[in-house]
C-alpha cells in the first residue's frame, strides 16, 4: 500500500509587519514594514506617562530592532502631526539618522521639534503631496488624503513585491472638513478594485456605533457659547495641534468682535507654523499679544490656550493655580474644555476643573469637542471599499482592537485572516498565507529630562516607594581597621514621619540599630554589604511592627580613623 504524501508546506517569503508601539495602549504609534533588505517605518510617536511613572516626561518605543537593522531602514513616513505619531522622532533620529517623509503641515510641525533638539541640519526631510508616491527600496508608498482632527493627514498605500498594504493612520470620514478637501474615498475604492493584501486601520473609536460627527459642527457650538456669554471673558483650552479647532475659535471671535490671544508655547509654535504655511487664517489685527491683554475689557477677548489634558506645566493649569504671570482667573470667566480627556488623564482634568470652579469660573466641557477617529460604520465603509484579504487592527487598547476585529469579520473577512497583534510581533504575509513568525524587542523607553532610557523599572519602583512611604537613611562611621563605631548611628527621615513629633520612634530605632552594630562587632563581620543588609532588615522589621509602613531604608557605612 502506497504511503500518503504529506501536504507540501510552502515556505513563507513575504513582507513583515512589525508593530513597535501603538497596540494595547493609546499613543506611541510606530510600525515597521520589512521585505528583504528594505525597512520603512510608519510614524514615530510618544505616549503620556501613567500615574505610576513619577518624574517621567514621556514614553517612546523601544528602537532596538531598528538600530540592529539600521542598514535596511530607508526612512520614516509620517501620517500626521500629533504627538502620539511624531513625538519620539527627535529622540530616535539621534540613533537612526534616516530621511523623514510627510505632508506640508506635518513636516512644518516636525521641523519645529527638530529645531528644538538641534537636529534640523542633520535630518533629511522631504515633503510629499497627497496623490504623490515615494520609492523607498523595494516599496512604493502612495500618500492618500484623509481627514482627522488636524489637517494634512495621510493614509498610505504601500506597494510591496507581494501585494498592496493600506495603512489608514488616524482618520475619520469627514465630508465637510473645516479646511481642504474631504477624505479621498474614491482612491481607496480604486486601490480596492486592484486588490488589497492587508488593511491596517485605526481602532480608537471601533467600539462606538454609527458615524463620528464632522469637525465643522463644533463651530456652531462655539457660536452659541459666544452668543450666551457676551459680557464675560472666554478662555478655550484645546490640543495645540488641533489647527481646525483653533480656526473655528478664531472664526467665532471675529464674528463676535473679540481679540484673540494665543497662549502656551506649543500652541504658539503650531499656530505660527500653520499660519505661515497657509493652513490657518487669522484676519489682520484680530490677534494680540498676551502683554496687550490689560488694554482690552474682558468681554472683548478670547484666549486660546494649552492645558486641556490637565498637564501641570501647561498654561491653563498655571491659571487655575493662580501662578500664571499674566492671566488671573476672576469670577465670571468662561473656560471651555474643547477636548476629551485621554485615558489616564481624567483625574488631572477634574482637578483643574475644580480649581477653576473655586476661583469662580464657569467651566463648559460638554458638546465642545468631536472625535477625530472613525466610528464603526466608517470602518465598515473603508473595508467595503478596499476589500482586504487580511485585517490588522492598529492604534488602541486591546478592547478597541478586539471590537475592530469583530467589525472586520462582519464585513466578510474570515476569522483566521484577522490578526490582533501585540507590540513586537512579527506578522509575515504573502498572497497565499499570513502568520506570526516571531517577535522582536519592544516596550517603552522612559524619557526623563535629558535622559533617554536611563530610568528603568527598578528606578521607577524606587520612586514609587519614596513617593508612597518616604525614606530613612542610617549613617554610621566605622574604624577601617577595627570596625568599631567612631560616629553615629545618625538617622535621617524624609517623607516618613515628622521627627520632632516622633522622637520616641526615632529613639527606639536608634536602639535597634545599636543592637545590630553590637551583634556585627561580636560576630566579627567585616563584609560591608552584609552589614548594610543586617541594618536594613532589622530596621525594616521594627518600622513595620510599629507603623505598618515600608519606607525605603538606606544604610550608609563610612570609614575613618579614630
C-alpha positions as CSV (number, residue, x, y, z in Angstrom):
1,X,0.0,0.0,0.0
2,X,1.5,3.3,-1.1
3,X,2.2,5.9,1.7
4,X,0.2,9.1,1.5
5,X,2.3,12.1,0.7
6,X,2.4,14.8,3.3
7,X,0.9,18.1,2.1
8,X,3.6,20.4,0.9
9,X,4.1,23.4,3.3
10,X,5.1,26.3,1.2
11,X,7.9,28.4,2.7
12,X,6.7,31.8,3.6
13,X,8.7,34.6,2.0
14,X,6.6,37.6,2.5
15,X,6.5,41.2,3.8
16,X,6.9,41.6,7.5
17,X,4.7,43.9,9.6
18,X,6.3,44.7,12.9
19,X,4.4,47.0,15.3
20,X,6.9,48.6,17.8
21,X,4.2,50.6,19.6
22,X,0.6,51.7,19.4
23,X,-1.0,48.4,20.3
24,X,-2.5,47.7,23.7
25,X,-2.3,51.4,24.6
26,X,-3.1,54.9,23.4
27,X,-0.1,56.5,21.8
28,X,3.5,55.5,21.0
29,X,2.5,54.6,17.4
30,X,5.3,53.1,15.3
31,X,5.2,50.2,12.8
32,X,8.0,48.8,10.7
33,X,7.4,47.2,7.3
34,X,10.2,44.9,6.1
35,X,11.0,42.9,2.9
36,X,14.5,41.5,2.3
37,X,16.9,44.5,2.5
38,X,14.2,47.2,2.9
39,X,12.6,48.6,6.1
40,X,10.3,51.6,6.2
41,X,8.8,52.9,9.5
42,X,5.3,54.4,9.7
43,X,5.1,57.1,12.4
44,X,7.3,57.6,15.5
45,X,5.1,58.6,18.4
46,X,5.3,59.1,22.1
47,X,2.9,58.2,24.9
48,X,2.0,60.2,28.0
49,X,3.3,58.7,31.3
50,X,0.9,56.8,33.6
51,X,0.3,57.8,37.2
52,X,2.7,55.1,38.3
53,X,5.6,56.8,36.4
54,X,6.7,59.6,38.7
55,X,9.0,62.1,37.1
56,X,8.7,60.7,33.6
57,X,8.2,63.3,30.8
58,X,7.1,60.8,28.1
59,X,7.4,57.2,26.9
60,X,8.8,56.4,23.5
61,X,9.0,53.0,21.7
62,X,12.0,50.7,22.1
63,X,14.0,51.1,18.8
64,X,16.4,48.2,19.5
65,X,15.2,46.2,16.4
66,X,15.6,49.3,14.2
67,X,19.2,50.0,15.5
68,X,20.1,46.4,14.9
69,X,18.9,46.7,11.3
70,X,19.8,50.3,10.6
71,X,21.4,49.5,7.2
72,X,18.0,48.3,5.9
73,X,16.0,51.4,7.0
74,X,15.1,53.7,4.1
75,X,13.1,56.3,6.1
76,X,10.3,57.3,8.4
77,X,6.9,58.1,6.7
78,X,4.6,60.1,8.9
79,X,0.7,60.1,8.7
80,X,0.1,63.3,10.7
81,X,1.5,65.7,13.2
82,X,0.0,64.6,16.5
83,X,2.4,63.9,19.4
84,X,1.5,60.2,19.5
85,X,2.7,59.9,15.9
86,X,5.7,62.3,15.8
87,X,6.7,62.9,19.5
88,X,9.5,60.3,19.5
89,X,11.2,61.4,16.3
90,X,13.7,63.8,18.0
91,X,14.9,61.0,20.3
92,X,15.0,58.1,17.8
93,X,16.5,60.2,14.9
94,X,19.6,60.7,17.1
95,X,20.3,57.0,16.8
96,X,18.7,56.3,13.4
97,X,19.5,59.2,11.1
98,X,17.4,58.4,8.0
99,X,15.1,60.7,5.9
100,X,11.6,61.7,7.0
101,X,8.7,61.9,4.6
102,X,5.5,63.8,5.4
103,X,2.9,66.3,4.0
104,X,3.5,70.0,4.2
105,X,1.8,70.9,7.6
106,X,3.1,67.7,9.2
107,X,6.6,68.5,8.1
108,X,6.3,72.1,9.3
109,X,5.5,70.9,12.8
110,X,8.2,68.2,12.7
111,X,10.6,71.0,11.7
112,X,9.8,72.9,14.9
113,X,10.5,69.8,17.0
114,X,13.8,69.0,15.3
115,X,15.0,72.6,15.6
116,X,14.4,72.5,19.4
117,X,16.5,69.4,19.6
118,X,19.3,70.7,17.3
119,X,18.6,68.1,14.6
120,X,17.4,70.3,11.8
121,X,20.7,70.4,9.9
122,X,21.4,66.7,10.2
123,X,17.9,65.4,9.2
124,X,16.9,65.0,5.6
125,X,13.2,66.0,5.1
126,X,11.0,65.5,2.1
127,X,7.5,67.0,1.7
128,X,5.1,64.8,-0.2
129,X,1.7,65.9,-1.6
130,X,-1.4,63.8,-1.5
131,X,-1.6,61.6,-4.6
132,X,2.2,61.5,-4.9
133,X,4.3,58.4,-4.3
134,X,7.8,57.9,-3.0
135,X,10.1,54.9,-3.8
136,X,12.0,53.5,-0.8
137,X,13.9,50.3,-1.5
138,X,11.6,47.7,-2.8
139,X,8.5,49.6,-1.6
140,X,6.5,52.4,-3.2
141,X,4.4,54.4,-0.8
142,X,1.4,56.5,-2.1
143,X,0.1,59.3,0.1
144,X,-3.8,59.3,0.2
145,X,-5.8,62.3,1.5
146,X,-7.7,61.6,4.8
147,X,-9.4,63.7,7.4
148,X,-8.8,63.7,11.2
149,X,-8.6,66.4,13.9
150,X,-5.6,68.0,12.3
151,X,-5.1,69.0,8.7
152,X,-2.9,67.4,6.0
153,X,-3.3,63.8,7.3
154,X,-2.4,60.9,5.0
155,X,-3.1,57.2,4.7
156,X,-0.5,55.1,2.9
157,X,-0.9,52.6,0.1
158,X,2.3,50.6,0.5
159,X,3.0,48.7,-2.8
160,X,5.2,45.7,-1.9
161,X,6.6,42.8,-4.0
162,X,3.8,40.5,-2.6
163,X,0.8,42.8,-2.7
164,X,-0.6,46.2,-1.6
165,X,-1.0,47.1,2.1
166,X,-3.1,50.1,3.2
167,X,-2.3,51.9,6.5
168,X,-5.0,54.4,7.3
169,X,-3.3,56.3,10.1
170,X,-5.7,58.1,12.4
171,X,-8.7,59.1,10.3
172,X,-12.5,59.7,10.2
173,X,-14.8,60.1,7.2
174,X,-15.5,63.9,7.3
175,X,-17.4,65.2,4.3
176,X,-17.3,68.8,5.5
177,X,-13.9,69.5,6.9
178,X,-13.0,72.9,8.2
179,X,-10.0,73.2,5.8
180,X,-9.3,71.5,2.5
181,X,-10.8,68.6,0.7
182,X,-12.8,65.6,2.2
183,X,-11.2,62.2,2.6
184,X,-10.4,60.6,-0.8
185,X,-12.7,57.7,-0.7
186,X,-12.5,57.3,-4.5
187,X,-8.8,56.5,-4.3
188,X,-9.5,53.9,-1.6
189,X,-12.0,52.3,-3.9
190,X,-9.7,52.3,-6.9
191,X,-6.9,50.6,-5.0
192,X,-9.5,48.2,-3.6
193,X,-10.6,47.1,-7.1
194,X,-7.0,46.2,-8.0
195,X,-6.7,44.1,-4.8
196,X,-5.5,44.8,-1.3
197,X,-3.4,42.3,0.6
198,X,-3.9,43.8,4.1
199,X,-5.6,46.7,5.8
200,X,-4.2,48.3,8.9
201,X,-6.9,50.7,10.2
202,X,-7.4,53.0,13.2
203,X,-9.2,51.2,16.1
204,X,-9.6,54.1,18.6
205,X,-13.3,54.5,18.1
206,X,-14.1,51.0,16.9
207,X,-16.4,50.5,20.0
208,X,-18.6,53.5,19.1
209,X,-21.6,52.8,16.8
210,X,-22.6,54.9,13.9
211,X,-20.5,57.8,12.5
212,X,-18.2,60.4,14.0
213,X,-19.6,63.9,13.6
214,X,-17.8,66.4,11.3
215,X,-15.3,68.8,12.8
216,X,-17.3,71.7,11.4
217,X,-20.2,71.1,13.8
218,X,-18.1,72.4,16.7
219,X,-18.1,75.8,15.1
220,X,-21.8,76.1,15.7
221,X,-21.4,75.2,19.4
222,X,-18.7,77.9,19.8
223,X,-21.0,80.5,18.2
224,X,-23.8,79.6,20.7
225,X,-21.4,79.8,23.7
226,X,-20.0,83.2,22.5
227,X,-23.6,84.5,22.0
228,X,-24.6,83.4,25.5
229,X,-21.6,85.0,27.2
230,X,-21.2,88.4,25.6
231,X,-20.3,90.0,29.0
232,X,-17.6,87.6,30.0
233,X,-14.0,86.8,29.1
234,X,-13.7,83.4,27.3
235,X,-10.8,81.0,27.6
236,X,-10.7,77.9,25.4
237,X,-8.4,75.0,26.1
238,X,-7.7,72.5,23.3
239,X,-4.9,70.5,21.8
240,X,-2.2,72.7,20.3
241,X,-2.1,70.5,17.2
242,X,-5.9,70.8,16.6
243,X,-5.5,73.5,14.0
244,X,-9.1,73.2,12.7
245,X,-10.4,73.8,16.2
246,X,-8.3,76.9,16.6
247,X,-9.6,78.2,13.3
248,X,-13.2,77.8,14.4
249,X,-12.5,79.6,17.6
250,X,-10.9,82.4,15.6
251,X,-13.9,82.5,13.3
252,X,-16.3,82.9,16.3
253,X,-14.0,85.6,17.8
254,X,-14.2,87.5,14.5
255,X,-18.0,87.2,14.4
256,X,-18.4,88.4,17.9
257,X,-15.7,91.2,17.6
258,X,-13.3,89.7,20.2
259,X,-9.5,89.9,20.1
260,X,-7.6,86.6,20.2
261,X,-4.7,85.8,22.4
262,X,-2.7,82.6,21.7
263,X,-1.1,81.2,24.9
264,X,1.1,78.2,25.6
265,X,4.5,77.5,24.0
266,X,3.3,74.6,21.9
267,X,0.1,76.4,20.9
268,X,2.1,79.5,19.8
269,X,4.6,77.4,17.8
270,X,2.0,75.3,15.9
271,X,-0.4,78.2,15.2
272,X,2.6,80.2,13.8
273,X,3.7,77.3,11.7
274,X,0.1,76.7,10.4
275,X,-0.3,80.4,9.7
276,X,3.0,80.6,7.8
277,X,2.1,77.6,5.6
278,X,-1.5,78.9,4.9
279,X,-3.4,76.3,7.0
280,X,-5.0,78.8,9.3
281,X,-6.4,82.2,8.6
282,X,-6.1,84.9,11.3
283,X,-7.5,88.2,10.0
284,X,-5.2,91.2,10.3
285,X,-5.5,92.9,13.6
286,X,-7.5,90.2,15.3
287,X,-4.6,88.6,17.2
288,X,-3.0,90.5,20.1
289,X,0.0,89.6,22.3
290,X,-0.7,88.4,25.8
291,X,1.0,91.5,27.1
292,X,-1.7,93.6,25.5
293,X,-4.5,91.8,27.4
294,X,-4.8,94.5,30.0
295,X,-5.6,97.1,27.3
296,X,-9.0,95.4,26.5
297,X,-12.1,94.8,28.6
298,X,-12.6,91.1,29.4
299,X,-15.7,90.7,27.2
300,X,-13.7,91.8,24.2
301,X,-11.0,89.0,24.3
302,X,-10.8,85.2,23.9
303,X,-7.7,83.2,25.0
304,X,-6.8,80.0,23.2
305,X,-4.5,78.0,25.4
306,X,-2.9,74.7,26.1
307,X,-3.8,72.5,29.1
308,X,-6.9,70.7,28.1
309,X,-5.5,67.5,29.5
310,X,-4.7,68.9,32.9
311,X,-0.9,69.0,32.3
312,X,0.6,70.6,35.4
313,X,3.0,72.8,33.4
314,X,0.5,73.9,30.8
315,X,-0.9,77.5,30.7
316,X,-4.4,76.6,31.9
317,X,-3.1,74.7,34.9
318,X,-1.0,77.7,35.9
319,X,-4.0,79.9,35.6
320,X,-6.1,77.5,37.7
321,X,-3.5,77.5,40.5
322,X,-3.0,81.3,40.3
323,X,0.6,81.2,39.3
324,X,0.3,82.4,35.7
325,X,2.3,85.6,35.3
326,X,-0.1,87.4,33.0
327,X,-3.6,85.9,33.4
328,X,-5.6,85.8,36.6
329,X,-8.9,83.9,36.7
330,X,-11.7,86.0,38.0
331,X,-15.4,85.2,38.8
332,X,-17.4,85.2,35.6
333,X,-14.6,83.9,33.3
334,X,-15.9,81.2,31.0
335,X,-13.5,78.4,30.5
336,X,-14.2,75.9,27.6
337,X,-12.5,72.5,27.5
338,X,-12.6,71.6,23.8
339,X,-11.2,68.1,24.1
340,X,-11.9,64.7,25.7
341,X,-9.5,63.5,28.4
342,X,-7.0,61.0,27.1
343,X,-7.5,57.7,29.1
344,X,-5.4,58.1,32.3
345,X,-5.7,61.9,32.3
346,X,-9.3,62.1,33.8
347,X,-8.1,62.9,37.4
348,X,-5.8,65.7,36.2
349,X,-8.6,67.3,34.1
350,X,-11.1,67.0,37.0
351,X,-8.5,68.7,39.3
352,X,-8.1,71.7,37.0
353,X,-11.9,72.0,36.6
354,X,-12.3,72.0,40.3
355,X,-9.6,74.6,40.8
356,X,-11.1,76.9,38.1
357,X,-14.6,76.5,39.7
358,X,-13.2,77.5,43.1
359,X,-11.9,80.7,41.5
360,X,-15.4,81.5,40.3
361,X,-15.0,80.5,36.6
362,X,-17.9,78.9,34.7
363,X,-16.5,75.7,33.1
364,X,-18.0,74.2,29.9
365,X,-16.9,70.8,28.7
366,X,-20.0,69.3,27.0
367,X,-20.6,69.3,23.3
368,X,-17.4,71.3,22.6
369,X,-15.5,68.5,21.1
370,X,-15.8,65.9,18.4
371,X,-13.5,62.9,17.9
372,X,-11.1,62.7,15.1
373,X,-11.4,58.9,14.8
374,X,-13.6,56.7,12.7
375,X,-16.6,55.0,14.4
376,X,-17.8,51.5,13.5
377,X,-19.8,52.5,10.4
378,X,-16.9,54.4,8.9
379,X,-14.6,51.5,9.4
380,X,-17.1,49.3,7.6
381,X,-17.0,51.8,4.7
382,X,-13.3,51.5,4.4
383,X,-13.5,47.7,4.5
384,X,-16.2,47.8,1.8
385,X,-14.1,50.0,-0.4
386,X,-10.7,48.2,0.0
387,X,-11.8,44.6,0.3
388,X,-8.6,43.4,2.0
389,X,-7.6,39.8,2.3
390,X,-6.1,40.3,5.8
391,X,-7.2,42.7,8.5
392,X,-4.7,44.0,11.1
393,X,-6.4,46.4,13.6
394,X,-3.9,49.1,14.9
395,X,-4.0,52.1,17.3
396,X,-5.7,51.4,20.5
397,X,-6.1,49.3,23.7
398,X,-6.9,45.6,23.4
399,X,-10.7,46.3,23.8
400,X,-10.5,48.7,20.8
401,X,-8.5,46.1,18.7
402,X,-11.0,43.4,19.6
403,X,-14.0,45.4,18.6
404,X,-12.3,46.3,15.4
405,X,-11.6,42.6,14.7
406,X,-15.3,41.9,15.1
407,X,-16.2,44.6,12.6
408,X,-13.7,43.1,10.1
409,X,-15.3,39.7,10.5
410,X,-18.8,41.3,10.0
411,X,-17.5,42.6,6.7
412,X,-16.8,39.1,5.4
413,X,-13.1,38.6,6.4
414,X,-12.6,35.1,7.8
415,X,-11.7,34.9,11.4
416,X,-8.3,33.3,10.6
417,X,-7.4,36.3,8.4
418,X,-7.9,38.8,11.2
419,X,-4.8,39.4,13.4
420,X,-4.8,41.1,16.7
421,X,-1.1,41.7,17.3
422,X,1.0,42.7,20.3
423,X,3.8,45.2,20.1
424,X,6.9,43.3,18.9
425,X,5.0,40.6,17.0
426,X,6.4,39.8,13.5
427,X,3.5,39.2,11.1
428,X,4.7,37.8,7.8
429,X,2.4,37.6,4.8
430,X,2.3,36.9,1.1
431,X,-0.5,36.4,-1.4
432,X,-1.3,32.9,-0.1
433,X,-0.6,32.9,3.6
434,X,-0.1,35.0,6.7
435,X,1.1,34.1,10.2
436,X,3.1,35.4,13.2
437,X,6.6,34.1,12.7
438,X,8.4,35.6,15.7
439,X,8.9,38.7,17.9
440,X,11.4,41.5,18.4
441,X,12.5,43.6,21.4
442,X,9.7,46.0,22.3
443,X,8.3,48.1,25.2
444,X,8.5,51.6,26.4
445,X,11.7,53.7,26.9
446,X,11.3,56.4,29.6
447,X,12.3,60.0,28.9
448,X,13.2,62.0,32.0
449,X,14.6,65.4,31.3
450,X,17.7,65.0,29.1
451,X,17.9,61.3,30.0
452,X,16.5,58.7,27.5
453,X,16.4,55.1,28.7
454,X,18.5,55.7,31.8
455,X,15.4,55.3,34.0
456,X,14.2,51.7,34.2
457,X,11.7,49.7,36.2
458,X,14.0,49.5,39.2
459,X,14.4,53.3,39.4
460,X,10.6,53.7,38.9
461,X,9.9,51.3,41.7
462,X,12.2,53.2,44.0
463,X,10.5,56.4,43.1
464,X,7.1,54.9,43.8
465,X,8.3,53.6,47.2
466,X,9.7,57.1,48.0
467,X,6.5,58.8,46.9
468,X,4.3,56.5,49.0
469,X,6.4,55.7,52.1
470,X,9.4,58.0,52.3
471,X,13.0,57.4,53.2
472,X,15.0,56.6,56.3
473,X,18.8,56.9,55.9
474,X,21.1,55.5,58.6
475,X,24.7,56.9,58.6
476,X,27.4,55.2,60.7
477,X,31.2,55.6,60.6
478,X,33.4,52.6,61.4
479,X,37.1,52.4,62.1
480,X,38.6,51.0,58.8
481,X,40.9,48.6,60.8
482,X,38.9,47.6,64.0
483,X,35.4,48.1,62.6
484,X,34.5,49.9,65.9
485,X,31.9,52.6,65.7
486,X,33.5,56.1,65.5
487,X,30.4,58.2,64.9
488,X,26.7,57.6,64.7
489,X,24.4,55.9,64.0
490,X,22.6,59.0,62.7
491,X,19.1,58.6,61.5
492,X,17.7,60.9,58.8
493,X,14.0,60.7,57.9
494,X,12.4,62.2,54.7
495,X,8.8,61.8,53.9
496,X,8.3,59.1,56.5
497,X,7.4,60.8,59.8
498,X,7.9,64.3,61.2
499,X,10.9,63.6,63.5
500,X,10.1,66.2,66.2
501,X,6.7,64.7,66.8
502,X,8.0,61.1,66.7
503,X,11.1,61.3,69.0
504,X,10.2,58.0,70.7
505,X,10.1,56.2,67.4
506,X,13.5,57.6,66.4
507,X,14.9,56.8,69.8
508,X,13.7,53.2,69.6
509,X,15.0,52.9,66.0
510,X,18.4,54.2,67.3
511,X,18.5,51.4,69.9
512,X,17.6,48.8,67.3
513,X,20.5,49.9,65.1
514,X,22.9,50.0,68.0
515,X,22.0,46.4,68.8
516,X,22.7,45.3,65.2
517,X,26.0,47.1,65.3
518,X,26.8,45.3,68.6
519,X,26.0,41.9,67.0
520,X,28.1,42.8,64.0
521,X,31.1,43.5,66.3
522,X,30.6,40.4,68.4
523,X,30.4,38.1,65.3
524,X,33.4,39.8,63.7
525,X,31.5,40.6,60.5
526,X,33.6,42.8,58.1
527,X,31.6,42.4,54.9
528,X,30.1,45.9,54.3
529,X,27.2,44.6,52.1
530,X,26.2,42.1,54.9
531,X,26.4,44.9,57.5
532,X,24.0,47.1,55.4
533,X,21.6,44.2,54.9
534,X,21.5,43.4,58.6
535,X,20.8,47.1,59.5
536,X,18.2,47.3,56.7
537,X,16.4,44.1,57.8
538,X,16.3,44.9,61.5
539,X,15.1,48.5,61.0
540,X,12.5,47.4,58.4
541,X,11.1,44.8,60.8
542,X,10.9,47.4,63.6
543,X,9.3,50.1,61.5
544,X,6.7,47.8,60.0
545,X,5.8,46.5,63.5
546,X,5.4,50.0,64.9
547,X,3.8,51.8,61.9
548,X,2.7,49.3,59.3
549,X,4.7,51.3,56.7
550,X,7.5,50.2,54.3
551,X,9.8,53.2,53.8
552,X,12.9,52.9,51.7
553,X,15.8,52.2,54.1
554,X,19.2,53.4,53.0
555,X,22.1,52.3,55.3
556,X,25.4,54.3,54.7
557,X,28.6,52.9,56.2
558,X,31.5,55.2,56.1
559,X,35.1,54.5,57.1
560,X,37.5,56.7,59.1
561,X,40.3,56.8,61.8
562,X,39.8,57.4,65.5
